[in-house]
Amino acid sequence: MAKGKDIRVAVILECTSCAQNSVNKQSNSISRYITQKNRHNTHSRLELRKLFSRCCKHMIHAEIKK
């Protein structure tokens, strides 16, 4: 049986170095990824090393608020 609340939720990961350097959050230079996380196993905000294609480097991407 399905439960009322979904265990897995969609989260948006944003490059931390781009977020600190840019003033306008909606600019095209910000690297963002969409992924899912399990609410029961991961209570804190998610941080992953992902490829930032503009710099061709792996940077830390952190979960942002929707």
C-alpha positions in Angstrom: 0.0 0.0 0.0 1.2 3.5 -0.8 1.7 6.0 2.0 0.3 9.5 2.0 3.8 11.2 2.0 6.5 10.3 -0.5 9.7 9.2 1.1 11.8 10.3 -1.9 11.7 14.0 -2.7 13.2 16.0 -5.6 15.9 18.5 -4.7 17.9 21.1 -6.6 21.6 21.2 -6.3 23.4 24.4 -7.1 27.1 25.1 -7.4 28.4 26.8 -4.2 31.2 28.8 -5.9 28.9 30.3 -8.5 26.3 31.2 -5.9 28.9 33.1 -3.8 30.4 35.0 -6.8 27.2 36.0 -8.7 24.8 38.7 -7.5 21.9 37.7 -9.8 20.8 34.1 -8.9 18.9 33.7 -12.2 21.9 34.1 -14.5 22.8 31.4 -16.9 26.3 30.9 -15.4 24.9 29.0 -12.4 25.2 25.2 -12.6 22.2 23.4 -11.3 21.3 19.7 -11.1 18.0 18.0 -10.1 18.1 14.8 -8.1 16.2 12.8 -5.5 17.0 12.1 -1.9 15.4 9.8 0.7 14.0 11.9 3.6 14.3 9.1 6.2 18.0 8.4 5.5 19.2 12.0 4.7 17.9 14.6 7.1 20.5 17.3 6.4 21.0 19.2 3.2 22.7 17.2 0.4 26.1 18.2 -0.9 27.7 16.3 -3.9 30.7 16.9 -6.1 29.3 17.4 -9.7 30.8 18.6 -12.9 30.5 22.3 -13.7 30.7 22.2 -17.5 31.7 25.9 -17.9 34.9 25.5 -15.9 35.3 21.7 -16.7 36.0 21.1 -13.0 34.2 19.1 -10.3 32.8 21.5 -7.8 30.6 21.1 -4.7 26.9 21.4 -5.4 24.7 22.0 -2.4 20.9 21.6 -2.0 18.9 24.9 -2.2 15.5 25.8 -1.1 12.8 25.5 -3.7 
